[in-house]
Amino acid sequence: MKRMNELNFSLSQLAKNSKEPSFINKMTSEFALDFREGLDINIGVGYVNDHTMPVKEIAASYQYVMEHDNIYRNALNYGGAEGSPNLRASIRNYYKRNQIGNLTPEELELHKIVVGVSGATSILDGFADAMEKGIVITGDPFYYSYTENLTKKGFELLPVKSDTDGIIPDEIEKALNEVDLNKISYFYIVTINNPDSIILSNERRKRIVEIANEISDKTGKLIPVIFDKAYEDTIHNPEVVKPDSPLKYNERGNVFEIGTFSKVLAPALRIGFMLSKNNQIRHQIVQRISDIGFSNSLINQEITSRLLDEYMDEHKIKVNKAYRSKALSISTILKDELSDYVEEIRGGDAGFYFYITFKDVETDQESDFFQFLSRKTGNPEIDGEKEKKPRLVYIPGTICSRQAQAKRQIRLSYGFEEPEVFERAAKLIREACEYCHKL
C-alpha cells in the first residue's frame, strides 16, 4: 500500500491534457518574473489601448446605475443566466442604431441575445461543452488560445489556409474531401482574424454558411457555424467595406454570432454575448452559464448597458481614431526597419495586430532569432554581462499556424504599447535578423 504522501489525484482527461502550461502561459509567466519596465518589451500580449478606456464614462455610468434602481434593479445582486434585460436591450439598440452587420430590424428580431459568464471566451468554452467531440474547422493562422482549449477537450482541429480575404472556401472544400464528414462538429471562424487581423470578406462569410449547410445535407445533422466578431468594432480603416453579419444567411438557425465589448470599451468589464435563433445549442449555452454561476457580474452588465446607451457611439469613434493613428505610425516603422528581411506584413486595417512573415529568418522557440530576443544565446556579448540586455516577447507563428511558413512568422500586438516603444522593438527585431544572418 502506498503511503499517504505518495498517492495521486484521480484527474479528468481534460486535466491530464492540461498538465503542461500553454506556451503563452509559460512565456508570459517566465517573462513577468523579472520584467524590467522601460527596458524589456512585451508585444506578444494582446492588451488593448489604456488611453482609450472610458474611465470617466464608466464611473459616471456606475453612479447613474446606483441612482436609478427603478431601471437597474438589484444591480449588486445575482443576475439571470441569459444576462441583464437592460444590457440585452442595449445591445439590440446598438445594433439597430449603427446597422451593425447590415442587419435589417426584421433580421435582428429573429435572433435572441445571451450574455456570457466572462467575456466571449466563456461562451466559446460553453460551445465546446455543448457539442459532440469531433472535427472543428477553422482558418490558418488560427486563434491559438481557443483552439488549444479545443484540443485539450478532445476535439480535432482542421485548420484551413487563409489569404488576404480570410479563410479560403475552395481550400475548405479540398480539406473536406480528406475527412469523414460525419466527424465534423462545427466551424469556428474569426471574422477579423487573430493573429493576422485579416478581415473576412462578405462573399466568404456567405459561402462558409453554404458549405456548412451542404455538409448538413450530406450527414443528416445540422452543422453549427460560429462567427467570432470580437474585433469588428475596431475596424479603423475607413476604406474597408462594412462587413455583413452572417446572421443574414441564418435560415436554418445554425449560425451563431459571438461578440464582445472588451476591445472597444474595457476588457475588465468581461462582457461577451451571443446572437442566435432559439434552438438546442442556445438552450445548452444558457444552461451551462447557469451551471457555473449565472452570467457576468450584474453591476458590470448594467454599467455596460448605460455605456452603450449614452456613450458608445461617440466613444467608438475615439477608439478607432487612436488605433488608426497607431497602425499607420507603426506600419511605417516596421517597413523602415525591417524591409530587407520581410516577405509580408499583414494587419493595420482593424484590431491591433501585425503579422509578419520573414524571407529566410526562422522565429520559432528553438530558433536563433528567439534566443537572441530572449537573451538566451549563451554569448555574454549578446545576452548581457551582469544583467540581460533588452528583451522582446512576441508570438511565434508556429503557435498559431500549421503551414510551413509559420516557422518564419511572428505576431506583434500594438494595442497597448506606444509607437516609440515599437520603434525600439523594430530595432531589436532587425538586430535579431542581422544576428541570424551572421551565423
Beta strands, then each sheet from edge to edge (+ up, - down):
strand 1: 41-42
strand 2: 112-115
strand 3: 135-140
strand 4: 156-163
strand 5: 166-167
strand 6: 184-190
strand 7: 225-228
strand 8: 255-260
strand 9: 272-276
strand 10: 342-347
strand 11: 353-358
strand 12: 392-393
strand 13: 395-396
strand 14: 409-413
sheet 1: 1+ 12+
sheet 2: 2+ 9- 8+ 7+ 6+ 3+ 4+ 5-
sheet 3: 10+ 11- 14+ 13-
end
